[in-house]
Amino acid sequence: MLETSLSLAHLVHRGTAAGRPPIVILAHGYGSNEADLFDLAPLLDPRITLICPRAPLVLGPGSFAWFDISFTTRGIVADPAEVRHATGRMARFVAEISATWDVPASHIVIGGFSQGGSIAALLLLTQPEQVAGALILSGLLPDEALAEIPPHVALPTRRCFVSHGSADQVIPIAHGRGIPARLAGLGVAAEYHEYPMGHTIDGACLGDMRRWLASWVDALPTA
């Protein structure tokens, strides 16, 4: 059931963990909606509570975006001000989830696919105190937004999982391959995986993501 009590409408799949649950927030891509990644819930570690928010920019019926984009000869281009605003909207939502569920940042991982992966990466880099890590699935790091990221002492302690398809026809593989080095330059170590897939999440990617998330949950305090 769609929940609308917070600043972003969202779907919730409750995990089995008692007390303060590990929470994964997954942001959908451009032109999609909150239901797109929600089907992954039963395929993830059962202890995890999955929350899938709906982006605020309406493109059409059932079609939403975090910020507007243009396809140019230089590739995908976005207005830095819009990207900042969208990241701020997600930061507000993450803070609301933390307060509503009474969980600290160590119990929250932000993630997303395509444009949602960009939002997840930027949230991690600009507000690392809000999350334990990020899942960047077939996403990219906007150059304009990266130029504005301030230094954060918390970044080297954060986790990051990056995946991309070598046959991605929407966001070329070069973007995925470049993310780990760019994150390393900001002090973040990323686990990078590349798959023979297009702009999607295949079974191998899902398996690696499940393992990565399980290792994070295993390390959380039980009390």
C-alpha positions in Angstrom: 0.0 0.0 0.0 1.3 3.4 -0.9 2.2 5.5 2.2 1.8 9.2 2.0 2.5 10.4 5.6 6.1 11.6 4.8 7.4 14.1 2.3 7.7 11.5 -0.5 5.0 8.9 -1.2 6.6 5.4 -0.7 6.1 1.7 -0.5 7.3 -0.4 2.5 8.2 -4.0 2.7 8.9 -4.9 6.3 11.8 -7.3 7.0 12.1 -9.9 9.7 14.6 -8.1 11.9 13.3 -7.1 15.3 14.0 -3.8 17.1 15.8 -1.3 14.9 15.7 -2.8 11.5 18.3 -2.4 8.7 16.6 -0.2 6.1 17.4 0.0 2.4 15.9 3.0 0.6 15.9 2.4 -3.2 15.2 5.2 -5.6 13.8 4.4 -9.1 15.1 5.7 -12.4 14.0 8.5 -14.7 10.4 7.9 -16.0 9.6 5.1 -13.6 7.9 5.0 -10.2 8.1 3.5 -6.7 6.8 0.1 -7.8 9.7 -0.5 -10.2 12.3 -1.7 -7.6 9.8 -2.9 -5.0 9.6 -6.3 -6.5 13.2 -6.9 -5.4 12.1 -7.0 -1.7 11.6 -10.8 -1.5 15.0 -11.4 -3.3 17.0 -9.4 -0.7 18.2 -10.5 2.7 14.9 -11.2 4.6 16.1 -9.1 7.6 16.0 -5.9 5.5 13.1 -3.5 5.4 12.9 -2.1 1.9 11.5 1.4 1.3 10.9 2.7 -2.3 10.0 6.4 -2.6 8.3 8.1 -5.6 10.3 10.9 -7.2 8.6 14.3 -6.9 8.8 15.4 -10.6 5.7 14.2 -12.6 6.5 13.4 -16.2 3.2 11.6 -17.0 0.8 9.0 -15.7 2.9 6.6 -13.5 6.1 8.3 -14.7 8.3 10.4 -12.3 11.8 11.7 -12.1 14.1 13.1 -9.4 15.3 15.9 -11.8 15.0 16.8 -15.4 17.6 15.7 -17.9 18.6 16.5 -21.5 20.2 14.1 -24.0 22.9 16.0 -25.9 26.0 15.3 -27.9 27.9 15.6 -24.7 25.7 12.9 -23.1 23.1 13.3 -20.4 23.1 16.8 -19.0 21.2 18.1 -15.9 20.8 21.5 -14.2 23.1 21.5 -11.1 20.5 23.5 -9.2 17.8 20.9 -9.9 20.2 18.1 -8.9 21.0 19.9 -5.6 17.2 20.3 -4.9 16.5 16.7 -5.7 19.3 15.5 -3.4 17.9 17.8 -0.7 14.5 16.3 -1.1 16.0 12.8 -0.6 18.0 14.0 2.4 14.8 15.2 4.0 13.1 11.9 3.3 16.0 9.9 4.8 15.9 12.0 7.9 12.1 11.4 8.2 12.7 7.6 7.8 15.4 7.7 10.5 13.1 9.5 12.9 9.9 7.5 12.1 11.6 4.2 12.4 14.0 5.3 15.2 17.1 4.0 13.5 20.6 5.6 13.3 22.5 6.2 10.1 24.4 2.9 10.6 21.0 1.1 9.9 20.3 2.9 6.6 21.7 2.3 3.1 20.6 4.5 0.3 20.5 3.1 -3.2 19.0 3.5 -6.6 18.9 2.5 -10.3 20.0 4.8 -13.1 18.9 8.4 -12.1 18.1 7.0 -8.7 21.7 5.7 -8.4 22.9 9.2 -9.1 20.7 10.5 -6.3 22.0 7.8 -3.9 25.6 8.6 -4.7 25.1 12.3 -4.2 23.3 11.8 -0.9 26.1 9.7 0.3 28.7 12.2 -0.7 27.0 15.3 0.5 25.2 13.9 3.6 27.3 10.9 4.7 26.1 11.4 8.3 22.7 10.1 7.2 23.6 6.7 5.8 25.9 3.8 6.2 26.5 3.4 2.5 25.1 3.5 -1.0 24.1 1.2 -3.9 24.8 2.8 -7.3 23.1 0.6 -9.9 23.7 1.5 -13.5 24.0 5.2 -12.5 26.4 8.1 -13.1 28.0 10.9 -11.1 27.1 14.3 -12.6 30.3 16.3 -13.1 28.5 19.6 -12.2 27.3 18.2 -8.9 30.6 16.5 -8.0 32.4 19.9 -8.3 30.3 21.2 -5.4 30.8 18.3 -2.9 32.6 19.6 0.3 35.1 17.4 2.1 33.6 15.1 4.7 35.6 13.2 7.4 32.9 10.5 7.5 33.3 9.4 3.9 36.2 6.9 4.3 34.0 5.0 6.8 31.1 4.6 4.3 30.4 1.6 2.1 29.6 1.6 -1.6 28.4 -1.0 -4.1 28.6 0.0 -7.8 27.2 -2.1 -10.6 26.9 -1.5 -14.4 26.1 -3.4 -17.5 28.7 -3.7 -20.3 25.9 -3.5 -22.9 24.1 -0.6 -21.2 22.5 1.4 -24.0 21.3 4.3 -21.8 24.3 5.1 -19.6 27.4 3.8 -21.3 29.7 1.5 -19.4 32.4 4.1 -19.3 30.4 5.9 -16.7 30.2 2.9 -14.4 33.9 2.1 -14.8 34.8 5.6 -13.9 32.8 5.7 -10.6 35.1 3.7 -8.3 38.2 6.0 -9.1 36.1 9.1 -8.7 34.8 7.9 -5.3 38.3 6.9 -4.3 39.4 10.5 -4.9 36.8 11.5 -2.4 37.9 8.9 0.2 35.2 6.3 -0.5 36.2 2.7 -1.3 33.7 1.1 -3.7 33.1 -2.6 -4.6 32.6 -2.5 -8.3 30.9 -5.2 -10.5 30.4 -5.3 -14.2 27.9 -7.7 -16.0 27.1 -8.6 -19.6 23.7 -6.9 -19.3 21.9 -3.8 -20.6 20.3 -1.1 -18.6 18.8 -3.4 -16.0 19.6 -5.5 -12.9 20.2 -9.2 -13.8 20.4 -12.2 -11.5 24.2 -12.1 -11.1 24.0 -8.4 -10.1 21.2 -9.1 -7.7 23.2 -11.9 -6.1 26.2 -9.7 -5.5 24.0 -7.0 -4.1 22.3 -9.4 -1.8 25.6 -10.7 -0.5 26.9 -7.1 0.0 23.8 -6.1 1.9 23.9 -9.3 4.1 27.5 -8.5 5.1 26.4 -5.0 6.2 23.5 -6.4 8.2 25.7 -9.1 9.8 28.0 -6.4 11.1 25.2 -4.4 12.8 24.9 -4.6 16.6 22.2 -7.0 17.7 21.1 -5.0 20.7 
